[in-house]
């Protein structure tokens, strides 16, 4: 554990080959801390309980889907997937459309309120989200939306607004002003110009915002835990948490791992498909400010 | 007398411009309406669900509130008086500072070193390393905790098994008061390093290559190039990342501690956000008191972030 923590300086005396070897060994050790736990989870999700306790490290004797089958039948994970997908997609749509609209005003209207509005949104990036839990609980109850899917959609959309406005504003500022002029000459209204020309052009920003917020929303358990209590409205993260608590008593690692594998699949797909946006898209909008 | 003249002048000026203005008002009004329609939805969502809850805490901390009913009793600064005599608060504050200061230093050191290594075109397998180191940033928080449960678990744990291979005795990583803070810290570093590495890689790749070539001709070592060229030229990105990190790592720490140890054993890994949660939803139902803790968290993070922005301000180097 400590080995991978300390990255040693290049050895002067050892020459560059020895230095490369050391660097690679340390990097491999670091990557092992990512690969081994994931492999452990995947392998053991396919083992029967007997196989698991006989040897955690052995390969499963056969691909055994018993835990997956049991998880689907007993844990309500399918319903939770349904809830999560509806909530995440609705929140994404709401967040992207509203943040693109206001970012368009901030970046291109030339209005006096553009700058104050932009600064107002940046405040959200300077305050930690954890402190909002109790007030959000109070707000949700005041507007009678506590324990509904709607409140999660609204809170998710509002919560990531700063980041989205930041990315969209940066993007709209890079587009040439002649775009609108041409549209106005053709007789398009402001609304048409945005929906028909500017918004479709902002696809790269939509993808960056969409991918980052998808991961954020899919991973959330804290807001869901605070704002929703009904079993029928719970999201996948809350499902995993419940199994984790149960596991402390009954030690059903196989089933817990199986559910985790299911929950991680959408994120993994997004990571594979949008790897470039995730690790490269950061340069375009999120860094410079 | 003077003011009278001014007002009449202003009135006259206004009267003069009104006819002109009237012509423009149609376009102007349409534009204002457009701005309003396009700004309102985002402003409303953000104000109600992000801005208001961030500042409301300060108000709630002045009340005693059990959370069940809307029954709140105003107690002034009483919660703060109690807080500053609360031993658990000081313990949580100490752990909080220990974990977050080390976390910041280690993550930034790791991320910078990795970014420098992996932007070197001679490095083999750098794409593989980048993808693997970044991956923890996208794993859902609850799964991160299941993974690390299975690493740290004293009976089936991966870590003890690996140590066993080398004949080293295992530990109860999350159950030992002396070890638990470092076990938590390691997970936090593991979670954040990849994201900042990628940010820094992007910044480094923006630095023109010819600067390094010139430095090489002058006989500048790799080590000196790092401190004389790379870091100064990406200073702005490091600053921004640092502020962003301080704010977001607050939640990262909460996730890890809340799921892995709940602040135990014996408060040895309690940090401020988990203490806040324990005081409120965690069973004690002292919501007003919990919000006093939240206010301390706000002050610690936001004030620190702003302070860092100010202190680290340097001349930016134009490229």
HADDOCK unambig.tbl for C-alpha pairs under 7 A between the chains (distance, minus, plus):
assign (segid A and resid 31 and name CA) (segid B and resid 129 and name CA) 6.87 0.50 0.50
assign (segid A and resid 31 and name CA) (segid B and resid 132 and name CA) 5.95 0.50 0.50
assign (segid A and resid 31 and name CA) (segid B and resid 133 and name CA) 6.31 0.50 0.50
assign (segid A and resid 34 and name CA) (segid B and resid 132 and name CA) 6.79 0.50 0.50
assign (segid A and resid 37 and name CA) (segid B and resid 147 and name CA) 5.70 0.50 0.50
assign (segid A and resid 37 and name CA) (segid B and resid 151 and name CA) 6.74 0.50 0.50
assign (segid A and resid 38 and name CA) (segid B and resid 147 and name CA) 6.98 0.50 0.50
assign (segid A and resid 98 and name CA) (segid B and resid 41 and name CA) 5.98 0.50 0.50
assign (segid A and resid 98 and name CA) (segid B and resid 42 and name CA) 5.02 0.50 0.50
assign (segid A and resid 99 and name CA) (segid B and resid 42 and name CA) 5.81 0.50 0.50
assign (segid A and resid 101 and name CA) (segid B and resid 38 and name CA) 5.23 0.50 0.50
assign (segid A and resid 101 and name CA) (segid B and resid 39 and name CA) 6.70 0.50 0.50
assign (segid A and resid 102 and name CA) (segid B and resid 38 and name CA) 5.53 0.50 0.50
assign (segid A and resid 102 and name CA) (segid B and resid 39 and name CA) 4.64 0.50 0.50
assign (segid A and resid 102 and name CA) (segid B and resid 42 and name CA) 6.54 0.50 0.50
assign (segid A and resid 105 and name CA) (segid B and resid 35 and name CA) 6.22 0.50 0.50
assign (segid A and resid 124 and name CA) (segid B and resid 50 and name CA) 6.81 0.50 0.50
assign (segid A and resid 124 and name CA) (segid B and resid 51 and name CA) 6.66 0.50 0.50
assign (segid A and resid 126 and name CA) (segid B and resid 247 and name CA) 6.01 0.50 0.50
assign (segid A and resid 126 and name CA) (segid B and resid 302 and name CA) 5.79 0.50 0.50
assign (segid A and resid 127 and name CA) (segid B and resid 247 and name CA) 6.08 0.50 0.50
assign (segid A and resid 127 and name CA) (segid B and resid 298 and name CA) 6.69 0.50 0.50
assign (segid A and resid 127 and name CA) (segid B and resid 302 and name CA) 5.83 0.50 0.50
assign (segid A and resid 128 and name CA) (segid B and resid 247 and name CA) 5.12 0.50 0.50
assign (segid A and resid 128 and name CA) (segid B and resid 248 and name CA) 6.14 0.50 0.50
assign (segid A and resid 128 and name CA) (segid B and resid 250 and name CA) 6.32 0.50 0.50
assign (segid A and resid 128 and name CA) (segid B and resid 251 and name CA) 6.90 0.50 0.50
assign (segid A and resid 128 and name CA) (segid B and resid 298 and name CA) 6.92 0.50 0.50
assign (segid A and resid 129 and name CA) (segid B and resid 251 and name CA) 6.74 0.50 0.50
assign (segid A and resid 130 and name CA) (segid B and resid 251 and name CA) 5.90 0.50 0.50
assign (segid A and resid 130 and name CA) (segid B and resid 273 and name CA) 6.89 0.50 0.50
assign (segid A and resid 131 and name CA) (segid B and resid 54 and name CA) 6.51 0.50 0.50
assign (segid A and resid 131 and name CA) (segid B and resid 294 and name CA) 5.24 0.50 0.50
assign (segid A and resid 132 and name CA) (segid B and resid 53 and name CA) 4.86 0.50 0.50
assign (segid A and resid 132 and name CA) (segid B and resid 54 and name CA) 5.18 0.50 0.50
assign (segid A and resid 135 and name CA) (segid B and resid 53 and name CA) 4.92 0.50 0.50
assign (segid A and resid 135 and name CA) (segid B and resid 56 and name CA) 6.34 0.50 0.50
assign (segid A and resid 135 and name CA) (segid B and resid 57 and name CA) 6.39 0.50 0.50
assign (segid A and resid 136 and name CA) (segid B and resid 49 and name CA) 6.75 0.50 0.50
assign (segid A and resid 136 and name CA) (segid B and resid 53 and name CA) 5.82 0.50 0.50
assign (segid A and resid 154 and name CA) (segid B and resid 45 and name CA) 6.82 0.50 0.50
assign (segid A and resid 155 and name CA) (segid B and resid 49 and name CA) 5.41 0.50 0.50
assign (segid A and resid 158 and name CA) (segid B and resid 45 and name CA) 4.62 0.50 0.50
assign (segid A and resid 158 and name CA) (segid B and resid 46 and name CA) 4.40 0.50 0.50
assign (segid A and resid 158 and name CA) (segid B and resid 49 and name CA) 5.53 0.50 0.50
assign (segid A and resid 158 and name CA) (segid B and resid 50 and name CA) 6.08 0.50 0.50
assign (segid A and resid 159 and name CA) (segid B and resid 46 and name CA) 6.60 0.50 0.50
assign (segid A and resid 159 and name CA) (segid B and resid 49 and name CA) 6.37 0.50 0.50
assign (segid A and resid 159 and name CA) (segid B and resid 50 and name CA) 5.32 0.50 0.50
assign (segid A and resid 161 and name CA) (segid B and resid 46 and name CA) 6.20 0.50 0.50
assign (segid A and resid 215 and name CA) (segid B and resid 138 and name CA) 6.33 0.50 0.50
assign (segid A and resid 218 and name CA) (segid B and resid 140 and name CA) 6.99 0.50 0.50
assign (segid A and resid 219 and name CA) (segid B and resid 140 and name CA) 4.13 0.50 0.50
assign (segid A and resid 219 and name CA) (segid B and resid 141 and name CA) 5.79 0.50 0.50
assign (segid A and resid 237 and name CA) (segid B and resid 142 and name CA) 6.12 0.50 0.50
assign (segid A and resid 240 and name CA) (segid B and resid 142 and name CA) 6.65 0.50 0.50
assign (segid A and resid 241 and name CA) (segid B and resid 142 and name CA) 6.46 0.50 0.50
assign (segid A and resid 260 and name CA) (segid B and resid 143 and name CA) 6.13 0.50 0.50
assign (segid A and resid 264 and name CA) (segid B and resid 139 and name CA) 6.91 0.50 0.50
assign (segid A and resid 279 and name CA) (segid B and resid 198 and name CA) 5.99 0.50 0.50
assign (segid A and resid 282 and name CA) (segid B and resid 199 and name CA) 6.67 0.50 0.50
assign (segid A and resid 283 and name CA) (segid B and resid 202 and name CA) 5.90 0.50 0.50
assign (segid A and resid 287 and name CA) (segid B and resid 237 and name CA) 6.56 0.50 0.50
